[in-house]
Amino acid sequence: MTNEQEAARLHELPWFKSSYSGSGGGECVEVAHTVGAVHVRDSKVQRGAVLSVPSAGWADFVAFAEQSA
């Protein structure tokens, strides 16, 4: 699979906005889950860069963020 094909595949995933994103359309983060990974992007730049994190790493991040809140 080429980088272009992979990017197209990622952009077609079912994305959802973070519950912590501003309701006024400001700072919005979207997340999509696939087997083995979580993908994060800026909702204002949907065809932009996507950060992909292994599921275990995402779980560690969420646990850390919950403790820090």
N, C-alpha and C positions, 0 to 999 in steps of 0.2 A: 504494500500500500504506500502510495506517495504521500508526502507531507500535505499536499493539496487535498487529497482524498481523505486523509485523517482529519484535517481541519473541517472539511464539509460534513463529515460524519459527526464530529463533536457539536457543530452548530445546529444539527438536526435533533439533538437529544431533547427530552422533555425537561426544560429548565424551570426552576421556581425561585422566587425572590426570597431572600432571607427575611425572617420575621423581624429582624433588627434594622432593616432598611427603612429609610424615611418614607412616610406615607405621602409626602408632598412631591415625590419624584426626584428627590435629591440624590443622596448617596445610596445607590442600589447595587447590591451584590446578588448574583444569581448562582444557583448550584444545580448540578445534574449528577445523578449517580449512575454508574455502570458497574458491571461485575469487576470487583477488585480495585475500583478507583472512584474518586470524587473529583468533579471538575468545577472550577469557579471562574466566573467572568464578571465584567462590569456590564450591567444591563443597558447602560447608555451607549455602549460600543459592542453590540452583539456579534459583529463579525471581527472583533478584535482578538486579542490574545486570550488564551484559556490556560489557567493554571491547573494541572492535573496532579493529584496527590493520591498515593496508595491509600486504600481504605483504612488500614491499620494506623497510618500516620495521621489521617483525618480524625480518627477516633481519639488519638492521643492529644491532638490539638484542641478538640472540643472539650475533653476532660480538663485540660489545662486552663482553657478560657473560662469554664464554669467555676473553677477554683479561684480564679483571679478576679471574678466579678464581684 
